[in-house]
Each structure stands twice: as C-alpha cells, then as structure tokens.
Amino acid sequence: MTIALLLSLLSALGPARPGGRLFWVVRDGLTGRESVERLLSLAQNSGADGLLVQVVGRGEAYYRSEVLPAASPVGEFDPLGYLIARAKPMGMQVHAWINVFLVWSAPWEPTDSTHVYNSHPEWFTADRRGRSTRDYTRQQCEEAGIVGAMLSPAVPGVRELMADVAGELAREYEVDGIHLDYVRYPSSSFGYEPAARAGFLFERGIDPAVSPVYSDTADAAESWTSWRQEQVTETVVTIRASLDRIDPAIRLSAAVIADPYQAAGSFGCDWRSWLRKGLVDFVCPMAYTTNLQRAEDLALMAGAVRPCSVVYGVAVYNQSLASALQGGMEALRGGCGGLCLFSLNSMRESDASTLRRFWNDVSLPSRSGVPPTMMHRVWQQGRVEE
C-alpha cells in the first residue's frame, strides 16, 4: 500500500482518542551532541511529542549514575541531561528507557568489577538444566532464541536494584516517565535458577526442576505459569513504589510482547493485569511484524485491552514507513491511545514529513502524551479487584 492510499483511508477512522506520537531512541544515538541533535531534529520534523530514550543498556548508564557503571561510549558526556535540556523547549516529553532484566549481550564480558554481571553472578536466571544465562555463549544465545544474560525476576536484590535505578533517574533528572523494557523472562524455558526453585518449592510444594511442571498435571503447570508472572509483576510493583515515593506524577510504562496471551504464558509478562491494577500508566506492544494480517490481529488484541492506555508499537527498521503504518492505523481504529515507532535511529529523513502528516490526519493532538492515571494508588488501597 502506498502512503497516498493509506492517507486517503484515514477519514474512515474518525477522531482519534488523545494519545502519543512517540519514538523509541536507541542508545547508539546518544554518543555525542552531534548525534543527539540529529535525532532531535528528525523527531521534531516528524511531529513527535515524546521520546523513550534508552539510558540503561547492558547494565550500563547513559547518564550520571551512582548505581550503575557508566557506558564507555559516552565518556564525560551526559546524554540524558543534554537531551532533556534540548527536547523540552521543542515540546517533547522524555521518558527514560531501562532494560530491566537483560544486562549483557556482547560477545565479551564486562570488565568493570561493579557491573552486576561480575558482582552478582548468582542473580541470573537459568534454563531447565540449571545453566545460567550468564554462561551462554553468543552462539548458544542465538540457538536458544535469547538476547543475552538476564537477571532473575525471583531475586529480591534484582528488584531493589532496578527500583534504585528508576528512583535515581526520577530524582536526578526532569524525566516525564520511566519506560521498562525486557521486563520479562527470556522464554518459557527459563526460570530454574536456585532462588526460583527454592521460592516455588516453599510456596507451592514443588521443585520445578525435579518434578517438571511443564510436563506435569495441568494444575501444576498453571501454578508454575502464574508464579512466574507474579515474580515479574512484583518487580513492576517495586519500581512503581519507588517512583511514588519520589514523584507520583512520573509515569511508568513498559515495552511488552504484543500478543498478551503469549506475553503472559511464555514470558511471565502479564501486562493486561498491570493495566487493570494501574501499576503502569501505558504499555507499548511491540508489533514489529511485517505481515499485514498478523499486524491487524495484534492491533485488534491491543485495542481490546484498555485501549487508551495502549500506545501501539510499530517498526521502521525492517519495513517501509507505509507498511508499518498500516498496522498502526488498525490500532488507532481500535481506539489505541497513540503510536510509538522503533526506532528514531532507523527513521529516514525523507519520511519525516509523511509521518507528521499521518499523525495530523488521524487527529492525534500535538504534545498530548499519554493521559496520566491515578489507578495505581487506588489499587494500593485495595479498591480494585482482579
């Protein structure tokens, strides 16, 4: 479908609900003032009103941190501080994007002794044979379909570390929100580290490694699935509590597996319940497929779950802008609160005016962002039932 034909169909949408015009900004664009300025210019020309900026990747900080080691590419430069100072006068919100459980993906090991990879090797999630993701080679990661070494959601110290990171960002920088990524298990094949085995045995009376719940009775399998979800959710709860202590107005969001059933069942990421409870203010389902039918199916699922709190994520790194916006149009038709593109770094300069026209034609108001919610405080007081 051409852009001209796509835009001609927009009148059928009717007025869109207030929502976001967002971009994910990957950390490789934060290495200096020149690269940040190029991205900001592109975002402004595209009509964006918000940026989800990756400031924690591979367990390293792209900002001034006393919690995490500094990312070596930035040196003395403070990418987040500089970007905030430049983006706010342009009318763009800035949300600090954190990779939560994924902390290393390079083919070499981190050299900093304070890096969590070195300081807490016992915190990493493991496969069914008990092998830690920390011990996987790059080839083995690719064969297992995982990105790299991931921390365990079942370890309290992991939750506290991530809450400290989010709290530091909220306290030290004028961010509009904290955005969580990789807040999930690597797949259903992981979660068998000693801490998780001990926790499940204590609470449910089963050792999942000795009595494999994934091939046991339906009740045991369901119990294991729900328990894994609880560990991930508890991490979100801990981060939410940290933000509320500092500034309840700071919004919390998450990049999530687009299919909510797959997200909850295989990855322990029950983002529908996070929205119901008000733990997060909005989610960005990562619908990066290039298959139009699949994009439409995912858009329908996203629109069925608290649609105004869903900012539908589409990719421009693996397809044309016109192709990516087809799924986005379906999501907006279903009532989703906006679009987020992955990524600003992959966006072509020649597509900026087209995207601005698209956003204007679907009546997404400039600088709208995503409506803040007070639901998490209602949930904390126990007035929201599952």
Secondary structure, DSSP 8 states (H G I E B T S, - for coil): --HHHHHHTGGGT-S--S-EEEEEE-GGG-SSHHHHHHHHHHHHHHT--EEEEEEEETTEESS--SSS-B-GGGTT--HHHHHHHHHGGGT-EEEEEEE-SEEE-SSS----TTSHHHH-GGGB-BBTT--BGGG--HHHHHHHT--SEEB-TT-HHHHHHHHHHHHHHHHHS--SEEEEES-S-S-TTB--SHHHHHHHHHHHS--TTTS-GGGS-HHHHHHHHHHHHHHHHHHHHHHHHHHHHH-TTSEEEEEEESSHHHHHHHH---HHHHHHHTSSSEEEEE-----HHHHHHHHHHHHTSSGGGBEEEEESSSS-HHHHHHHHHHHHHTT-SEEEEE-GGG--GGGHHHHHHHHHHTT--TT-------HHHHHHTT----
